[in-house]
Every structure is written in structure tokens, then in C-alpha cells.
Amino acid sequence: MRLRALADTEISLSAVGLGCWAMGGEAWGPVDASQAIRTIHAALDGGVNWLDTAPLYGGSDAIIARALRGRAAIIATKVGARLEGRNACSDLSAAHIIADCEASLRRLSVETIDLLQVHWPCERGTPLSESFAALTTLQDAGKIRAIGVCNYGPEALAEIRTIAPVVSLQTPYSLVRRELEGPLRAAASGMSVLVYEALCRGLLTGKYTTPPRFPAHDIRSRDPRFSGVHFEAITRLAVDLGRVGARIGTSAAAVALGWAASRPGVTAVIAGMRTPAQVADNLAAARLLSRHKLWSVVDRIVARHGL
Ligand SMILES: NC(=O)c1ccc[n+]([C@@H]2O[C@H](COP(=O)([O-])OP(=O)(O)OC[C@H]3O[C@@H](n4cnc5c(N)ncnc54)[C@H](OP(=O)(O)O)[C@@H]3O)[C@@H](O)[C@H]2O)c1
């Protein structure tokens, strides 16, 4: 597994990281804790060296803490977002940032968080200066090693970079989701970019032939890409990715992840994985990273699909 530097730090991240949202039991259906722990171990055994989690993900921190007894991994978590009733909102007041980070340290059973990322922009009107001063205080106190952000646009990102030593941006990016290729990529220049949704929440694995039905609390039940014309278009692309993968002895999922991890400016891709079998499938992406001709083929296929 290739390691890549987390900008301006001594931390190196595997090109594929393990996203733990679906292990939390809140938004992706029920979780089998022992299977989740086996999944984390399979990922670490396969060369993944970092896990992405968040307070909002429910039980994922507790599962990570159990899985990492006697094992090491870099932990990237988040700060700010919390549930108010059934709705999540971002509170980036200094008081909430400090309390949220302390709670994460306790749940994860660690003394230091390697990368603490603002989950999404504040919805409470707190000035950026207050929020990022709190994060810098946590860093100075040794509670976090590095500060990152998620889901910011180019203008806010540029402003944040003038007030705090932010090393990473986490943002969606996939064969079917390209916002990163606009002004955001320039705004993030010099930072590490960690991308999620490279599998389009599972659609790009090619496993769906008809639109799946999820219970109402599952985020995929409200995702327009899981029905209608979006579903048809993405699954047609996934079929072609599967064909390309089959020619080189790998899967559509590995092709989709390998493509994202190979794109200019991308430091690492965060893949959600629920089972050791998905880990084995997805980590094949690590062997594709230098296959430049493969990415030209994939780009032509995507263009042919008009996506
Ligand atoms: N910062 C943010 O705001 C933010 C937002 C979203 C996600 N994230 C991070 O990104 C991680 C991944 O989430 P995502 O939304 O980007 O999902 P994703 O990686 O695009 O898709 C993950 C899901 O696809 C299915 N899957 C994965 N590999 C598969 C395989 N080989 N074969 C068949 N199915 C497979 C699994 O779900 P099933 O088995 O249920 O089908 C898995 O949970 C999260 O855990 C989180 O760490 C961050």
C-alpha cells in the first residue's frame, strides 16, 4: 500500500483509508460489531493505516477503540456536528469544539487525535477566528496533531488558510461527482485532499441491478442517486467499470477507488467497507495506482456515458 504525506506533518497516510461511518449503526443500517472489528483488522492487515470517524457516526468510535486494543492506526475524526432532535447541525463555538474533542478522546481511548477535521461549516454564526483559535489551542495542548476541514467551498477555505495551519480538506469526489475539479482544487493547493464517496455509496461497485430499497433511517433511502435516471446512469457506468476490471483481474470497486486515488491533487481516498470481503475487493485498488493507461480508458468510458 502506498503511503502519502499528510501535508506539513510527519504523518503518512495509506492511499486508501477506512471510513467507519457505516460501523456507527446510525445511518447505514444495523451493525454487527464483531464483523466491524474483523473489517478493521482486515484493512490494517492489508496495509490501510488510518481510519476516518466522527462523533456524528454513532457507535463507530467505540468499535474503533475495541478494534485497536493492541494495534496501532492513525485516527482522523471530526468536530462540530451534533444531533439536535433528528437534525444534525454544526456548532463551531470554542466551547463546543473543546467539549466535542474531549468526548472523542474518551470514546476512542486515545490521548491524542492525529487529525481533527471540522465536519462542515458552522451553522451558528461563530466567527472562523473563534473556531480555529479553539482548534489551535487543542493542538498546542497536544490533544490533536493536525487540523483539517471537510466540506468547505473555495472561498471559505482560502480564508481559513489565512488564520490557521489547516493541513487537509475532506471532500466528495468520484467518477460521477467532480466538484473538486473546479476552483476547489486550486483553493486546496498545497494541502492534503482526502476524498469520500469514491464508490458513490456503493453504486459504483456494480452490485445493484435494480434500485435497492432501504429503511427510512438509512441515508441511502433519501439519496436521489439510488433511484430513477441517476440510478440507471450510474449503474450502466458501473457495469462498464466491471468489464474493465475483469480484463485486469479486478473489480469495479477497485477501479473506481484506484481512479480517485490516482487523480492529481488527491492524497487519499476514504472507502467505506463493512466486511472483510469488501476490504479484500477494495484494497486491490492499491495495485492500480500507477496504471495511467487504465485511467485514460476509464476517462473515455465516463465521457461516453456523458457523466
Ligand atoms: N466528511 C464528511 O462529511 C463525510 C461524508 C461522507 C462520508 N465520509 C467518510 O467517507 C466514508 C465512506 O462513506 P461514503 O459515503 O464515501 O461511502 P462509499 O465509500 O462511497 O461507499 C461505502 C459503502 O459501499 C458499500 N461497499 C463498499 N465496498 C464494497 C464492495 N467492494 N462491494 C460491494 N459494496 C461495497 C458498503 O455499503 P453496503 O455494504 O451497505 O452496500 C459501504 O459502506 C465514511 O465512512 C466517512 O468516513 C465523510
The ligand as a MOL file (V3000), in Angstrom:
LIG
                    3D

  0  0  0     0  0            999 V3000
M  V30 BEGIN CTAB
M  V30 COUNTS 48 52 0 0 0
M  V30 BEGIN ATOM
M  V30 1 N -16.6210 14.3800 5.9090 0
M  V30 2 C -17.8250 14.0560 5.5450 0
M  V30 3 O -18.7700 14.8800 5.5900 0
M  V30 4 C -18.0840 12.6670 5.0400 0
M  V30 5 C -19.2820 12.3930 4.3700 0
M  V30 6 C -19.4840 11.0940 3.8860 0
M  V30 7 C -18.5240 10.1090 4.1140 0
M  V30 8 N -17.3860 10.4240 4.7920 0 CHG=1
M  V30 9 C -16.3560 9.3860 5.0560 0
M  V30 10 O -16.2750 8.5300 3.9450 0
M  V30 11 C -16.5270 7.1730 4.3500 0
M  V30 12 C -17.1840 6.4110 3.2380 0
M  V30 13 O -18.5090 6.8820 3.0640 0
M  V30 14 P -19.0480 7.1830 1.6170 0
M  V30 15 O -20.3430 7.8920 1.7810 0
M  V30 16 O -17.9630 7.8250 0.8790 0 CHG=-1
M  V30 17 O -19.3390 5.7250 1.0530 0
M  V30 18 P -18.5700 4.9380 -0.1000 0
M  V30 19 O -17.1750 4.6730 0.3290 0
M  V30 20 O -18.8130 5.6030 -1.4080 0
M  V30 21 O -19.4470 3.5830 -0.0780 0
M  V30 22 C -19.3060 2.7590 1.0350 0
M  V30 23 C -20.3430 1.6580 1.0250 0
M  V30 24 O -20.3420 0.9230 -0.1910 0
M  V30 25 C -20.5230 -0.4610 0.0750 0
M  V30 26 N -19.2990 -1.1330 -0.3890 0
M  V30 27 C -18.0070 -0.7730 -0.1670 0
M  V30 28 N -17.1380 -1.5910 -0.7880 0
M  V30 29 C -17.8830 -2.5050 -1.4370 0
M  V30 30 C -17.5660 -3.6010 -2.2550 0
M  V30 31 N -16.3020 -3.9140 -2.5350 0
M  V30 32 N -18.5810 -4.3380 -2.7650 0
M  V30 33 C -19.8590 -4.0120 -2.5090 0
M  V30 34 N -20.2270 -2.9730 -1.7350 0
M  V30 35 C -19.2560 -2.2230 -1.1950 0
M  V30 36 C -20.7100 -0.6020 1.5760 0
M  V30 37 O -22.0980 -0.4850 1.9270 0
M  V30 38 P -23.1260 -1.7200 1.8890 0
M  V30 39 O -22.3640 -2.9590 2.2240 0
M  V30 40 O -24.1760 -1.3530 2.8590 0
M  V30 41 O -23.6510 -1.7170 0.4760 0
M  V30 42 C -20.0110 0.6410 2.0990 0
M  V30 43 O -20.4690 1.0560 3.3500 0
M  V30 44 C -17.3740 7.3000 5.6020 0
M  V30 45 O -17.2780 6.1260 6.4050 0
M  V30 46 C -16.7530 8.5080 6.2510 0
M  V30 47 O -15.5850 8.1020 6.9360 0
M  V30 48 C -17.1440 11.6860 5.2250 0
M  V30 END ATOM
M  V30 BEGIN BOND
M  V30 1 1 1 2
M  V30 2 2 2 3
M  V30 3 1 2 4
M  V30 4 1 4 5
M  V30 5 2 4 48
M  V30 6 2 5 6
M  V30 7 1 6 7
M  V30 8 2 7 8
M  V30 9 1 8 9
M  V30 10 1 8 48
M  V30 11 1 9 10
M  V30 12 1 9 46
M  V30 13 1 10 11
M  V30 14 1 11 12
M  V30 15 1 11 44
M  V30 16 1 12 13
M  V30 17 1 13 14
M  V30 18 2 14 15
M  V30 19 1 14 16
M  V30 20 1 14 17
M  V30 21 1 17 18
M  V30 22 2 18 19
M  V30 23 1 18 20
M  V30 24 1 18 21
M  V30 25 1 21 22
M  V30 26 1 22 23
M  V30 27 1 23 24
M  V30 28 1 23 42
M  V30 29 1 24 25
M  V30 30 1 25 26
M  V30 31 1 25 36
M  V30 32 1 26 27
M  V30 33 1 26 35
M  V30 34 2 27 28
M  V30 35 1 28 29
M  V30 36 1 29 30
M  V30 37 2 29 35
M  V30 38 1 30 31
M  V30 39 2 30 32
M  V30 40 1 32 33
M  V30 41 2 33 34
M  V30 42 1 34 35
M  V30 43 1 36 37
M  V30 44 1 36 42
M  V30 45 1 37 38
M  V30 46 2 38 39
M  V30 47 1 38 40
M  V30 48 1 38 41
M  V30 49 1 42 43
M  V30 50 1 44 45
M  V30 51 1 44 46
M  V30 52 1 46 47
M  V30 END BOND
M  V30 END CTAB
M  END
